[in-house]
Amino acid sequence: MRPYLSALLLAAVSLQATRADEPKILTNQVGYNTTGPKHAVILATAQVEFTGCTLNDARTRKKLLELTPRHAGPVEKWRAWDFWTLDFDAFSTEGTYYLACFSGEPPVQSEPFRIGRLVLERHTLSDAIYFFKEERSSGLMDKADRHLPFDGKKDGPTLDAHGGWWDATGDYGKHLSHLSFSTYFNPQQIPLVTYSFFKSAELLAARKVPETIRYEDRMLDEAMYGADYLVRVKVPHGSFYRSISTGGPKQLPELRKVAGEMKKFGIYQSSADAPRGIVEEANNDLEYQVSYRSGGGVAIAALAIASAYPISGEYQNADYLKAAEDSFDFLEKNNRKLTNDGKENIVDDYCALMAATELYRATKKPVYQAAANQRAASLLSRLVSSGGWTDYWRADDAVRPFFHASDAGLPVVSLLYYAEITGPEMQGKVRDTVKPSLEFQLAIDQEVNNPFGYARELIQDQDGNRRTTFFFPHNTEVAPWWQGENARLASLATAATLAAKQFPEVPAFQSQLEAFATSQLDWILGLNPFDSSMMNGVGRNNPQYLFFDSWEFTNAPGGISNGITGGFRDEDDIDYNLTYHETGADNDWRWQEQWLPHGAWYIFAVSARSDPARKP
């Protein structure tokens, strides 16, 4: 009964101020590990002065600890907010608590939160995994996907492309990377989910936490489901098909109309009368296949991992390996032809490095180790200093900074896994590069007032302007695509958590990385200025997706929404959950819509964490 008692307690004890103009204490709404960082932020106005705070038992209301709030001040252009911060890292007794802070009578009080061992693993990981079960392509659309025509060709060959996961709350398409036209911002989508589940299961297994054994089984089930889909969309003698087009408002009537007529099947988009189908032409034109950076590299890595397991999905392990090796061989010869600009950049490097690393791990063939060494050397050479910034990743052949809305942690993650298959010399080079790259991240986070420890980024807009900022800029080559960056935050949390384990001789650096990683997950789970947990069904103030002010597409439990952005009209400001009536167009998705990479990276980040010691 204990889990239910704690849940009921959290639901019953509501102590937070309810008026929008009153001060508010913001915490991770799920809670904090017994050991490690415990941070809270008070949101107020400049007219309010706090003299002290206490940590209190939520059941007995007993004061347990006195705390001194630190005045952080405002963040430039973040409205009229003024911030104070609290840290109570040393407190480690398991239980349910609330914070009270004093600026007059009565005190400001937080909502209750937990402190416990494996608190995120216990209270969020299961829901996050279940989200992907819900996002599986199923029903009438999946039946149609077993006989998909190629785009614009109702007659002719079809492809069995069933399976995979729908991309987002409002996107029933299936994508390896939906920004394949871009140069530096290709997100990893279905391949990342598959890769993340394999790596997360591996990390949990290494931790030997008895309670997560079933989680590992469920992760592998999803991972093999993803690997099966990647085999199906493998192009014969080529790479992989890129996308299956989405559905929209006309989708359900059309489905009902033609459900029994598979040869005439068509699902229409809201923006155009394009039939649902493979976007690639039947002749396998290179234009419609993915490059390393458009999903091919991570797909190969995921299939290579799948091939080495003693279990499999619909296909045999040998099928996974053949698809991975054939695609790798093809991309080694043709990758530049598949890119939008005929050049390779940092995204190709880390995606190809992941592919070569996992192929070598699965086969021990020297050709893959050689390819991994070459890609690692190229990636390592991309840490540069320019324009007053030291040790940042360059995206191109010059000094353009690498920044990414969903996969900013992948340069570090790919190098750390590569270090496991190489020798001492390259391992040393990886350490000597990863450390300053993360020190750069920590440094730019502290350039301005940053009470939440939010991961800032060095960006360059489409006009060539370069600066550090909190949020992804609006004016890039992928404009008007910009959105909340919960995947980016979780990817950086993953990178920092994995990296921290590589520096036991530098405990201060390890502690910085742990605090950084924790801050990113705290933000996702409610420790943000909007007091919103962005994992549906967890915490409070979950965003609800409204599509043109309708609830046609609704968010699912366990899924993570896009999140908080720069200001809609001034990107140095901050915005969240603006409505159709406020923006005058379909912009709600920027904040409210759930997307596969957010959950994939969150699961990876939580699985990578270290465990506090068990109590005797």
N, C-alpha and C positions, 0 to 999 in steps of 0.2 A: 504493500500500500504506500510505501514511502514516496515513490515518484509522483503519485496522484496527490498526496498531501502537499508536496512542494508546489505543484501546479495550481492547486486550489488556493494555496496561500498567496501566490503571486497574483491570481485573479481577484482575490478578495481584498487585498490591502492596496488601496489606491490613495497615494498621499501627494501626488504631483499637483502643483498649481494648475488651474484649468483656464484662466484668462490668458489671452494671447499676449497681453502687454505685461504680464507678471514675470519675474525671474523664474528660470527653470533650471533644474539640475539634470544634466544629460549623462547617461551611462551606457555601457554595453547592456542592452536590454535582456540578453540571455544571461550574462554574468562573466566571471573572471576565474581563471585557474587559481588554485591555492597558492602556487608559487608563480612568480613572474609579474609583469606590469599590471597595475590596476589604476586606471586613469579616469577621471571624470571632469566635466567642464560645466561651469555655471554660465548660462546665457542670461544677460541682463542689459541694462542701459547704463550710460556713463554716470547717471545720477545716483546709482545704487552702490553702496560700499559694504563689503562683507568683512566682518570682524573675526569670524571663526566658523568651523564646521565640526560635526560629529558623525561618526559611523555608529549605527544603532542596530540592534537585533530587531528584525521585523516582527517577530512573534511577541517578544516581551516588551518592546520599546526601550529596552535598557541601553544606555550609552556605553559603548565599548572602547571608543578611541576618539581622541580629540585631534583635529586636523587644522592646519593653517592654509587657507586658500591663498593662491598667488594671483595677483592682478596681471593678466596678460594684455588687456586692452583690446581695442577694435582691430579687425582685419580690414584693410583699406577696401572701400566700396562694398563691403558686405553689410549693407543696410545700416541701421543705427545700432547695431548690436555691440555690446561690450562683453568681454569674456574674462572669467576667472578659472583657474585650473586647480585640481586636487589630485594628489597621488597618495595611494595607501598600499604600496607594493608589499610592505613588510607584514601586513595582516594576512594570515593564512588559515584561519579557522573556518571549516566548512559550515555553511548555513545560508540563511536568507537575510538580507540586510537592506537598510535604506540610509541615505545621507540627509543630514539636516544642516542648513547654513543660515547664519544669522546676520541680518542687516536691520533688524527692528523686530516688531511683533506682528504676526506670528512668524516663525522661521519658515524658510523655503525648504521643502522636502522632496526628495526624489521618489520615483516609483521603486518598489523593491527589486532586488537583483540577487542572483546566486553568487556564492563563492564555493568552488568545489573542484575536485579532481576531474580532469577530462571534460570540462563543462561544455565546450562546443561540440566535442565528439558525441557526447551523450545526448545533447538536447537539440542539435541541428543536423548532424550528419545523415541520419536516417531519412529525414524529410528531404534533404538535398538530393539524395540518391533516388528517392521515389519520384521526384520531379521528372527525371529522365524516362522513367517507365511511362509516365503520363504523356510525355512528348513523343513517344514512339509513333511512327506512322502506322495507322491502323484503319480498319473499317473500309468504306467504299473507295477512298482515295488509295489505300494500299492495294486493294484489288486491282484498281486501274493501273497502278504502278508496275504490275506484273506484265503488262502489255503496253508499254508506253510508246507512242509514236514520237518521232523526232520533231523538233519544233517546226511548225508550219507544214508538216508532211503527214496528212491523215492516212495516206496510202503508202505502203512500203514496209520496210523492216521495223520491228519494235524491239524494245529492250526490257528485260526483267530488272527493274530497279526498285523493287519493293524493299521495305525496311528502312533503317535509318531513323533519325529524329527530325521532327519539324523544327524549323529554325527558331521561331519566336512566337510570342503570344498571338501576334497578328500576321504571322508569315508561315503558311503551311507549305512553303517550299523546303527543299533539302539542299544544303550547300556545302561544298568543300571550302569555298571562300567566296562570299558574295561581293567582294570588292576587287575582283580579279583585274579590273581595268586600271587599278591604281599602281603606283610605283613603290611606295613605302608603307602603305597602311593595310595590306592584305591581312584580314583576321583569319585565324585557323578555327574552323567551325566543327563539322562532324568529325574530321580526323583528330582534332584536339580533344573532343569528348572521349573518343576511343582511347587515345594515348593517356589521357588523365586518369581514366578508370583503371587501366593497367598499372600505371605508376602508383596511384593511390592505394590500390590493393597490395602492391609490393611493399609500400611504406608501412601500412598498417600491420602486415604480416611480420615485418621486422621488429615492430614494437611489442609484439606478443601480448596484446591486451585481450584477455579472454572475451570481454564483452563485444569486441568488434569482429569476431570471427564470422558472424553471419553477414556483417557489412561487406567483408571481403568477398564472400560468395556472391552477393548481389552486385558488387562492382564488376566482378569477372563475368557475370551474366550479361550485364550491359556492354562490357568491353567486347565480348565475343559477338554480340548482336551488331555492334558497330563494325567489327572486322568483317562480318558477313556482307554487310552493305558495301564496304569498300571493294570487296572482291567483285560484287555484281556490277559496280560502275567502273571497273577496270576496262580501259580501252584495249582491244586486242592489238598487240604489237605497239602499244603506246602508253600513255599516262592514264589519267582517270577523267571521266566525264565530270564537268564542273558543278552543274546545278540542275535541279528539277524546279520548274517554275511554280509560283505560289498560287494560292486561291484568294478569294476576296469576298465581298458582300453577295455576289451572285452565285457563290460556290454551292451552297446547300440546295437551292432549287434545281440547279443544273445536275447535281449529283442524283437527286431523287428522280429527275426526268430520265436520265440515261443509265441508271444503275445496272439495268439488265442488258445494256447494249454496249459491251466493252469495245467493240470495234469503232463505235462512234463517240467514245468517251471524250469529254472535254470539260475542264473546269476553268472558268473565266475570271480574270483578274479585275479588280476595281478600276485600274487605270487604263486598261486596254482589253480588247477582245482577243487575247492570245490564248490558245488552248494550253491546258496543262500538258507538259511534256518535257523531254530532255531539251536543253537549250542547244546542245551540240547537233551538228549536221550528221547525217548517217554515213557520210563518206570519211568521217574521222579527221576532218580538216584540223590542223594544229590549232587554229584559232579557238577551238572549243574544248581543248584539253587544258588541264592545269599544269602549271609550272611548279618548281619546288616551292616558291613562295605563295602560290595560290592553293595550297592544300596538299600538293603532291608529296612534299618531303615528310610532313607529319603523318600522312596516310601510310607511306612506306614504313616509317618508324613503328607505327601502331601494328601493322601487319607482321613486321619482323618479330615484335614481342609476342604476338598471338601465336606465331609458328612454333615458339619454344615451350609453350605450355603443354602439360600432359592432358589437357582437356581441349575441346574445340566447340564451335557452334555448328551451324549447318554444314560448313565445309570442313575439310580435313586440314590439319596443320600444314601439310605439304602444299595445299592450295594457297594458304596465306603467304607462305614463303615464296612460292613461284610468282604470285602477283607482286610481291615486294621487290624481288630481284629483277623481274622483267621491267617494272616501272623505273627502277633505279638505273638500269642499263640504258633505257630509253632517254631518261632525263639527263644523264651524264653527257649524252650526245646532242640533245635537242633543247635543253632548258632555255637558252637565250632566245630561241625562236618562239618560245611560248610566253615570254614576258612582253609587257606592253611597250617597252622602250628598247628591247634588244640588249639590255645590260643586266648584269647581276649586281645585287646590293646586299646589305646586311640581312635582309629577310631571307634571301636565297641562302646565304651562308648558314644561318642558324637552323633553317629547315633542312637543308641538305646534310648538315652536321648531325642532326637528330637521326636522319635516315641511315647514314653511314654507320653511326655509333651502334644503333640497334641491330643492323644487319651483321656487323662484326660480332656483336654479343651473341647473336643467334647461330652464326655459321663458323666463326673464327677464320674466315677467308681473308688472306692478306690484302686483297684488292679493296675490301671495305675499310680496313684499318688505314691503308694508304689514303683513301678518299677522306676519311675522317681527319687524319693528320693535316691534309691540305686545307680542308674547310676550317679546322680549328685555327691554323696559322693565319688564315685570312681574317677570321673573326677577331683573333687576338690583336691583329694589327689595326683594328678599327677603334681602339681606345686612343683618343687624341686630346690635345689641349689647343684651344683657339679662342680669340676674342675675350680673354679674361676668364674663361671657364676651363677647368682642369679635369682631365680624365673622364670625358664623356664619350659615349658611343657615337661614332659617325655613321651615317646611313649610306653615303655615296662614296665616290672615289676621292672626294675632297674633305670638307669639314662640316657638311650639313648634319645637324644633330639628329639622332634617331629618337623618335618618340612615337608612341603607339597607343591607340585607344583601348586595346584589349590584351595585347601580348607583350607589354613592355619588359616583363621578366624573362622572356625566352633567351636572349643572349646569354645570361648567366646560367639559366637552367640547362641549356644545351651544353655549355662548357663543363658544368659540374658533372653531368652524366658522361660526357666524353672522357673526363679525367679518370673515370673508373675503368676504362679499357686501354689506357695508354701507360707509358712508362714514367719514371720519376722526373725526367727532364721536362716533359710537357705538363706533367701535373704541377710542377713548380711554376711554370709559366702561366698556367690557368689561375693558380692562387694569386700570383703577382699581378694579374689583370683584374680578376674578380674583385679583390679587396679595394683597390682605388676606384673602381666603377661604382661600388656601393658607397664608398666614402663620399664620392661626388653626389650621389643621391641624398645622403644624409645632410650634406652641406647646403644644397639648394633648398632643402626643406626648412632650414633655419635662416634663410636670407631675409625673411619677413616674419611678422607675427603669425604663428601657425599653432594655435592652441590645441588643435585636434591631431597634430602630427601627420597631416595629410601629405601624401606623396606628390610633390610638385614635379614639374617637368620643364626641360629646356626645349623650346619649340621653335619652329621656323614656319612662317605662314607663306602663302602663295606668292606674296610680294617680296619675299626674301628677308622680311623682318624677323629678327631672332631675339628671344627673351625667355626668362623663366616665368612660369605661371602655374596656377592651380589646376586649370582645366584645359581640355583639348580645344584648340582654336577653331573658330567657325570658318575661317578663310584658308582652306587647304585644297589640294587637288581633288579631294573627295567631297567637297561642299556640294550640296547642303547637308551631307551626312555628318552629323556630330551628335553625340548623345552622352548620357551618364557613363561613367567609366569604372563600374564595379569590377569588371573583368581585369582591367589594368591594375587596380589596387590589389586584387587577390593574386594576380600573376607576380607582382613585386613582392607580396608577402611570401609566396612560395619560394621565390629566388632568395630572399633574405633568410628564410628559415633553413633552406638547404645549405646555404653558404655558411651560416653560423656554425654548423657542425664541423666545418673544415678549419676553424681557427681556435682550437682549444687553448692555444698558448696566448691568446689575446682576449682574456675574459671581458675586458671593457668593450671591445668591438663586438663580441658576441651579445653582450647585454644591449648595445645600441641596436643591433639587428633584430633582436627579439622584441624590443619596444617598438621599433618601426613596423615589423610584421603585425604585431598585435594591434597597433593603431589603425592599420588598414582594415582589419576584420572588425574592429570596434565600430568604425565608420559605417560599414555595411549593416551592422546589427544594431544601429540606433544611436551611436555616439556621434551625432552630427547635428548641425544647427536646426534641423527640422524635426528632431526627436522621432525619426522614422526608421523602423527596421525594414530593410528592403528585401528580406526573405519572407515570402508570403506565408502566413500562418504562424510566424515566429515573432514574438514581441508585439509591439503596438504601432499604430499609424502606418500599416502596410499600404503602399500605393496601389490604387485600383486603376487598371488600364481602361481608358475610355477612347473608343475609336470614333472620331467625329461625334463626340458627345453621346455615344451609344455604348452599351455593354455587350456588343456582339462578340467581342473577343475578351475573355476574362482570364485573369492570372490564375495560376495553379499553385497549390500548396507546395512548399519547398523550393519553388523557383525564385530567382533573384532578379529584380528589375534593373533597368539600365542605370538609374540613379541620378545623382545631383550633378548639375552642369554649371558652367559659367552663365552669366546673365543672358537671357534671350535677346535683349536689345543692346546690352553692353557686356561683352564677354569677360570683363574684369570683375563684374558683379557676380552674383550667385543666384541660381533659380532652381525650382523643383516643383513638379506637379502643376504647372500652368495648364489651364483648361483650354478647350477649343474656343470658348467664348473670349478668353483673354488674349489668345494669339491670332485668332481669325483664320486658322488653317489647321491641317492635321499635323500637329507637333507634339501631341500628348505622348507619343511613343518614345520621345527623347528621354523621358524620365520614368514612365510607368511600365513600359513593355518589358517582359521577361525575355532573355536571350540565352542561348546555350552556353556561350563562353563564360558568362558570369558564374553559373553553377559549376561548370567544369573546373575553373580555376579555384573556386572556393573549396571544393572537395579536395583538390590537390593540396591547397595551403593548409587545411586543417589536418589532413592525413600526415603531412610532413612534420608536424609539431613534435616536440619532445615531451615526455611524460613527467609530471611531478612525482616524487617518490610516494609510494603507498605508505599509509600509516600502519604500524604494526598492530 
